[in-house]
Amino acid sequence: YPDSPYEFSVLSADILGQVYERFLGKVIRLTTGHQAKVEEKPEVRKAGGVFYTPDFITKAIVRRTIGPLLDGKTPRQVAKLRFCDMACGSGSFLIEAFQFLLDWHRDSYVVGGPEKYSKVLYRTGNDWRLTTDEKKRILLNNIFGVDIDVQAVEVTKLSLLLKVLEGESQESITKQFELFHQRALPDLGSNIKCGN
């Protein structure tokens, strides 16, 4: 936006996954009689269907599993951890895990002394935020997923990339590009894969 007809900043990162899991687990096939027939995708039918986990359950599971793993650890120790969803679907658990890690890192840096972390943390008004570069580092280092459905994998990648850009503006992205000379978005091809 404004070069696109869509304003992604008003959508939560998991909205694409919700749409996918509710509507796109199906394909439209043309019959020989030129009629449209809606069917479940073969991989979805074989796997037993597409199921959407409600947001409050996803949050609770992530908080109760990842939270205790991070207790008492430093950011350097957390960098050694890997979180993988082996049937990630459209990525609702990965998005929530990524958000949990972003919040944890931000809070750890603030408590540890924001001046020590000026390369990965900055202030806007009363809020502290992670730089886009730090968000990318956490994503590429800690978050992994696999799914049998190639479209689900693409939805997961897009949702995670939108999460990286969440809260950013054209100005902040341009400024960070000038400072670090890196693309705004990482390649998730090694983190989120299509497979069985």
BATORMAR-442653 format. One line per 8 residues: their letters; for each residue z, x, y of N, C-alpha, C. Coordinates in pm, whole numbers. Atoms other than C-alpha are relative to their C-alpha. Layout:
BEGIN
A	Z:X:Y:Z:X:Y:Z:X:Y ~ ... $
This chain:
BEGIN
YPDSPYEF	0:85:-116:0:0:0:0:90:123 ~ 85:115:-26:-167:-51:251:-140:12:-63 ~ 133:-16:61:-469:88:60:-13:-80:-128 ~ 0:79:122:-374:-124:-241:46:-142:36 ~ -44:136:-30:-334:-504:-246:141:-29:-53 ~ -131:21:60:-1:-456:-427:105:81:72 ~ -113:-67:-64:332:-366:-270:106:23:-108 ~ -87:-28:114:516:-199:-560:146:22:40 $
SVLSADIL	-138:-28:-40:825:-116:-355:90:-123:-7 ~ -83:121:6:941:-479:-371:24:-43:-144 ~ -19:33:141:925:-485:-753:96:99:-62 ~ -85:-94:73:1192:-339:-977:-88:72:-102 ~ 82:-81:89:1061:-65:-1206:-21:-64:-136 ~ 14:60:133:1118:-272:-1517:-76:-131:-2 ~ 72:128:-3:922:-577:-1401:-128:5:-81 ~ 122:-12:79:603:-445:-1559:30:-13:-149 $
GQVYERFL	-40:10:140:783:-409:-1890:32:-143:-39 ~ -33:139:30:914:-762:-1870:-127:-84:-13 ~ 127:73:8:566:-896:-1801:-71:36:-129 ~ 68:-45:121:421:-687:-2082:62:-65:-124 ~ -66:48:122:680:-791:-2338:-6:-151:-14 ~ 7:146:9:652:-1158:-2253:-142:-51:-22 ~ 135:55:1:275:-1193:-2221:-106:89:-66 ~ 110:-85:43:74:-889:-2323:12:54:-141 $
GKVIRLTT	-6:-37:140:183:-852:-2685:-108:-73:-77 ~ 107:79:61:-124:-1064:-2750:-135:51:50 ~ 136:-33:-41:-498:-1015:-2734:-83:-127:-3 ~ 94:112:1:-779:-1256:-2658:-124:48:-74 ~ 115:-36:83:-1053:-1247:-2920:-101:-112:9 ~ 107:99:-2:-1388:-1419:-2898:-45:-24:-144 ~ 46:35:135:-1483:-1603:-3217:-152:-3:-1 ~ 146:7:10:-1839:-1622:-3348:-54:-126:67 $
GHQAKVEE	39:124:-69:-1851:-1976:-3201:22:7:149 ~ -20:-24:-143:-1787:-1824:-2855:120:-74:57 ~ -125:58:-49:-1437:-1963:-2828:104:111:8 ~ -107:-98:-16:-1140:-1763:-2707:117:-38:-90 ~ -114:22:88:-856:-1722:-2954:107:102:37 ~ -111:-88:-36:-517:-1579:-2855:75:34:-129 ~ -69:-48:121:-360:-1366:-3130:95:112:38 ~ -86:-117:-19:-79:-1119:-3157:-80:124:-36 $
KPEVRKAG	66:-125:32:-198:-759:-3152:36:37:-143 ~ -30:-37:139:-224:-624:-3509:125:87:-12 ~ -117:-89:10:33:-350:-3440:129:-74:33 ~ -117:80:-35:270:-605:-3286:38:-90:-118 ~ -24:87:114:231:-844:-3580:60:81:-115 ~ -48:-85:109:284:-560:-3830:144:46:25 ~ -134:-48:-33:593:-436:-3646:101:-114:5 ~ -93:112:-1:742:-785:-3645:17:-62:136 $
GVFYTPDF	-5:65:-130:681:-875:-3283:52:89:110 ~ -49:-67:-119:766:-770:-2933:123:-75:46 ~ -124:64:-41:1121:-836:-2822:48:63:129 ~ -51:-47:-127:1257:-809:-2472:152:-4:-4 ~ -146:-7:-6:1618:-693:-2442:42:-37:141 ~ -45:38:-135:1792:-869:-2152:62:118:75 ~ -43:-110:-86:1879:-641:-1861:149:32:-15 ~ -144:-27:8:2258:-683:-1890:36:68:-131 $
ITKAIVRR	-26:-66:129:2248:-578:-2257:-48:144:5 ~ 53:-136:-14:2029:-277:-2181:96:87:80 ~ -95:-75:-83:2268:-167:-1906:129:32:-76 ~ -124:-21:75:2573:-211:-2130:-18:105:-108 ~ 24:-98:107:2422:-15:-2418:-14:140:58 ~ 17:-132:-61:2314:271:-2192:133:52:53 ~ -129:-42:-56:2651:281:-2014:96:44:-110 ~ -95:-30:108:2842:284:-2345:-45:115:-91 $
TIGPLLDG	47:-110:84:2623:544:-2516:-17:129:80 ~ 25:-120:-79:2510:786:-2246:122:39:82 ~ -118:-28:-83:2819:753:-2027:99:95:-65 ~ -96:-91:65:3061:910:-2278:-58:139:-28 ~ 61:-131:24:2811:1189:-2353:5:90:122 ~ 4:-77:-124:2810:1295:-1989:138:34:55 ~ -136:-23:-50:3186:1280:-1930:40:147:-14 ~ -50:-137:0:3319:1622:-1832:-107:107:-4 $
KTPRQVAK	108:-98:6:2978:1788:-1838:-49:35:139 ~ 62:-45:-125:2804:1984:-1565:-150:-36:-5 ~ 145:25:2:2442:1922:-1459:-75:99:-91 ~ 65:-100:88:2347:2243:-1643:16:-39:-147 ~ -21:44:138:2502:2108:-1966:-82:-125:-31 ~ 78:124:20:2334:1769:-1920:-148:32:-15 ~ 141:-39:11:1999:1947:-1884:-39:33:-144 ~ 28:-32:140:2030:2039:-2254:-10:-126:-88 $
LRFCDMAC	3:125:76:2051:1673:-2362:-138:-64:5 ~ 127:73:7:1748:1471:-2473:30:-143:-43 ~ -19:141:32:1735:1091:-2480:-136:-56:-40 ~ 127:47:53:1465:935:-2695:15:-141:-56 ~ 9:134:59:1376:575:-2777:-121:4:-92 ~ 105:-16:101:1174:583:-3100:-90:-122:-15 ~ 86:119:-4:1031:233:-3046:17:-58:140 ~ -35:27:-140:1035:225:-2667:-64:-125:58 $
GSGSFLIE	65:117:-58:805:-72:-2616:-42:31:142 ~ 39:-21:-139:758:-106:-2243:103:82:78 ~ -87:-100:-61:1048:129:-2172:127:-48:66 ~ -118:50:-71:1342:-88:-2064:122:91:-21 ~ -114:-89:23:1598:143:-2230:-22:135:68 ~ 27:-129:-64:1426:457:-2101:15:-8:151 ~ -15:17:-144:1413:322:-1746:148:-5:37 ~ -144:9:-28:1783:234:-1759:70:134:-23 $
AFQFLLDW	-57:-132:26:1870:572:-1913:-35:96:114 ~ 43:-85:-111:1669:748:-1642:80:-32:126 ~ -79:40:-117:1845:548:-1368:144:48:-13 ~ -137:-45:24:2183:629:-1525:11:151:28 ~ 0:-144:-23:2096:1001:-1522:-19:34:147 ~ 19:-24:-144:1972:985:-1162:130:-23:76 ~ -126:31:-67:2295:819:-1047:106:105:-33 ~ -99:-98:43:2508:1061:-1250:-22:133:71 $
HRDSYVVG	29:-127:-67:2332:1368:-1108:34:-8:149 ~ -29:16:-144:2351:1238:-749:151:6:24 ~ -145:3:-17:2723:1165:-785:63:136:-29 ~ -53:-132:34:2790:1501:-951:-25:100:112 ~ 32:-92:-109:2614:1689:-673:84:-29:124 ~ -79:37:-117:2797:1496:-401:145:46:-18 ~ -138:-42:28:3137:1558:-565:13:152:0 ~ -3:-146:7:3050:1924:-623:-25:69:133 $
GPEKYSKV	26:-58:-132:2967:1975:-256:-147:-5:33 ~ 142:19:-29:2637:1849:-118:-69:121:62 ~ 61:-117:-63:2582:2167:84:-48:102:-104 ~ 43:-91:107:2556:2363:-245:-129:-47:-66 ~ 114:59:70:2280:2130:-366:-108:-48:97 ~ 94:45:-103:2061:2106:-55:-146:2:-46 ~ 138:-2:49:1746:2181:-257:-32:-121:-86 ~ 23:115:88:1793:1874:-479:60:-129:54 $
LYRTGNDW	-72:115:-55:1993:1639:-257:-21:-5:151 ~ 12:16:-145:1939:1500:91:65:-131:41 ~ -71:116:-52:2103:1242:313:-93:-85:86 ~ 69:95:-89:1947:930:465:104:-102:43 ~ -106:88:-49:2192:743:684:131:35:-68 ~ -126:-23:71:2510:705:478:-21:31:-148 ~ 29:-17:142:2336:751:143:-49:140:-32 ~ 53:-124:54:2273:1064:-60:-108:-36:-101 $
RLTTDEKK	111:24:92:1946:1081:-252:-45:130:-64 ~ 61:-114:67:1788:1311:-503:-142:16:53 ~ 138:-23:-39:1463:1475:-400:-92:-48:-112 ~ 98:40:100:1149:1361:-578:-14:109:-105 ~ 11:-112:93:1129:1707:-733:113:-2:-103 ~ -114:6:93:1477:1668:-884:-13:-119:-95 ~ 22:116:87:1394:1320:-1015:-102:33:-108 ~ 102:-40:97:1082:1463:-1181:59:94:-104 $
RILLNNIF	-60:-96:93:1283:1748:-1333:84:-73:-105 ~ -85:76:92:1536:1506:-1485:-85:-81:-97 ~ 88:81:85:1261:1277:-1616:-67:86:-107 ~ 73:-83:95:1057:1554:-1777:92:72:-98 ~ -95:-74:83:1364:1730:-1916:77:-88:-97 ~ -96:79:77:1571:1441:-2051:-54:-127:-67 ~ 43:132:46:1364:1127:-2118:-125:10:-89 ~ 109:-3:97:1139:1080:-2425:-13:-135:-68 $
GVDIDVQA	21:126:68:983:785:-2602:-127:0:-83 ~ 115:18:89:739:679:-2872:-16:-149:-25 ~ 25:137:42:573:347:-2947:-136:-7:-67 ~ 124:16:75:297:228:-3178:-110:-64:86 ~ 94:75:-85:131:19:-2903:-38:86:121 ~ 46:-87:-107:-80:229:-2667:20:-63:137 ~ -20:66:-130:-57:-31:-2388:148:3:40 ~ -143:-8:-29:323:-36:-2415:36:139:51 $
VEVTKLSL	-24:-138:-43:324:343:-2380:-45:18:145 ~ 49:-12:-137:115:318:-2064:89:-76:98 ~ -92:76:-85:346:50:-1921:129:81:21 ~ -121:-83:-10:646:277:-1996:-23:114:99 ~ 30:-111:-91:482:571:-1820:-5:-48:145 ~ 13:51:-136:391:364:-1516:136:-42:56 ~ -133:43:-47:740:213:-1493:88:119:35 ~ -80:-120:-28:904:556:-1511:-51:71:126 $
LLKVLEGE	56:-63:-120:667:693:-1247:37:-80:125 ~ -45:83:-113:749:398:-1020:146:27:32 ~ -142:-31:-20:1117:481:-1071:14:133:75 ~ -3:-127:-73:1049:838:-951:-26:-23:148 ~ 37:25:-140:893:699:-633:92:-99:71 ~ -89:101:-58:1162:435:-577:79:59:117 ~ -75:-44:-118:1313:469:-230:-74:103:83 ~ 76:-99:-76:1047:713:-115:-97:-70:94 $
SQESITKQ	101:50:-93:811:664:176:-113:101:3 ~ 113:-93:-14:476:820:254:46:126:72 ~ -50:-114:-79:657:1042:503:84:94:-86 ~ -86:-86:82:918:1166:255:-80:72:-108 ~ 83:-64:102:657:1235:-12:-85:111:61 ~ 82:-100:-69:433:1420:234:86:121:37 ~ -90:-110:-39:729:1626:359:36:85:-122 ~ -36:-74:120:833:1719:5:-121:77:-55 $
FELFHQRA	119:-71:44:472:1810:-82:-20:126:83 ~ 15:-116:-88:458:2040:220:101:109:-35 ~ -105:-98:33:786:2206:115:-22:63:-136 ~ 4:-50:137:726:2238:-259:-142:18:-55 ~ 139:-13:42:343:2218:-287:-23:-48:-143 ~ 16:58:133:363:1996:-595:-44:-145:13 ~ 38:141:5:214:1662:-691:125:-86:4 ~ -114:92:-8:438:1364:-625:41:-50:-137 $
LPDLGSNI	-30:57:130:412:1239:-983:-31:98:-113 ~ 22:-91:113:446:1435:-1308:-90:-64:-106 ~ 75:47:116:232:1407:-1620:101:-27:-112 ~ -97:38:104:435:1219:-1884:-60:5:-140 ~ 68:-6:130:189:1289:-2168:80:67:-110 ~ -82:-67:102:438:1516:-2346:132:-71:-24 ~ -129:70:13:735:1282:-2296:-12:-135:-65 ~ 16:136:52:604:936:-2380:-131:0:-79 $
KCGN	115:-12:88:371:926:-2678:-26:-128:-79 ~ 38:110:86:181:672:-2881:-3:52:-143 ~ -3:-42:140:253:698:-3253:90:-90:-79 ~ -82:81:90:428:550:-3551:110:90:-56 $
